[in-house]
Amino acid sequence: MSILKKASLKTPRRHRNITATRLFLDAYQFVRAQSCVANRFGRQFNRSRDYVEIDITYKCNLKCINCNRSCTQAPSDSEMPVADVAAFIEQSIAKAIAWKRIRILGGEPTLHSRLFDIIDLLINYQKTHNPSVRLVLGTNCFGNRVHRVLEKLPDAITLKSTLKSSRVNLFRPFNVAPVDTRFNRFSDYTCSCRIIKECGLGLTPSGYYMCAVAGGIDRIFGYHLGRNELPDDADTMWDQMSVFCRLCGHFGFQWPTRRAKQSKTWRLAYGRLKTIEPLADKDAFAPYDPA
C-alpha cells in the first residue's frame, strides 16, 4: 500500500523548494552579503546551535537535475556508519546540547541499509535525554521501495517530503558557483545564507559542517574541512563558509531553473573526479582567517 494512501499511518508534510517568499529572502540575503553592507551591519546569519541535519547516504533512486548533494552529477553508494550517529548522540549529551530538531536526509535516506538502527538510536536519545526534540525524515516519497520503508517508520518520526514524481524539478542552479560570476565579485562569503540558520548544522560522512550542503560540496572538491567532533558553541565555522559558499549556488540570488546548469569550476571538479585527478588547488580557496 502506498504511503500516500495509508494516510492513517503517516501523512508526509509537503516541502516546496521554491516560493515567492524564498526568492524575496534570497534577494535580500544577496544585498546583506555584500562586503560593504556586512562590514557596516554585521553578518546576517550564524551557524545553528538548535538544528542539525544528518546526511546518512548519497544513494538516490531519483537523481534530480541540479541535485545539491551531487547524487546525479557524481553518484555514490556511500553510507554513514551507524557508529557516527551514535558518536553524534554521545557528544550532544556530553556537551549538553538540547537540539530542537534533528533531520535525517540523503540522497534518499530510506535507501540506507541500516536506517532503522539509526532511527532506534535517535528515538532512544529522544526518550532518555531530549524529549522535546523533533525527529524528521526528509524523503522524495518516490517509488515502491521507498514507500515500503516509510510505512514501517515509528510514530516518533515526522515525514517531510518533496513528493517528487520526476527527476526534473524547479531548483536553484546549485552548480553555478558564485565565484564564477561577476555578480558576486563584492560578496563576503563568510556571510553564508539562511540555510545555516533554517536547516542547521550538517553531519555528513565527511564530518561536521556549517550545513549539510557544504559536506556534499567537500565530497566533490576534497578539501577535507569537516570537523571530526561536534563543534563547540564558540566555533563560528567561518573558515568553512569562506570556502564552500563561494562554490554553492544557494549563496546569494539565482533564478530557479529546470535545466542542468554548471559553471566552469563545477565542470572541472566533476571532470577531475571522474579521472581521479587532484581537484582544485586549495590555495585558490584559502579558508577565512578571522585574525
Secondary structure, 3 states (H helix, E strand, C coil): CCCCCCCCCCCCEECCCCCHHHHHHHHHHHHHCEHHHHHHHCCCCCCCCCEEEEECECCCCCCCCCCCCCCCCCCCCCECCHHHHHHHHHHHHHCCCCCCEEEEECCCHHHCCCHHHHHHHHHHHHHHCCCCCEEEEEECCCCHHHHHHHCCCCCCEEEEECCCCCCCCCECCCCCCHHHCHHHCCECHHHCCCHHHHCCEEEECCEEECCHHHHHHHHHHCCCCCECCCCCCCCCCHHHHHHHHHHCCCCCCCCCECCCCCCHHHHHHHHHHHCCCCCCCHHHHCCCCCC
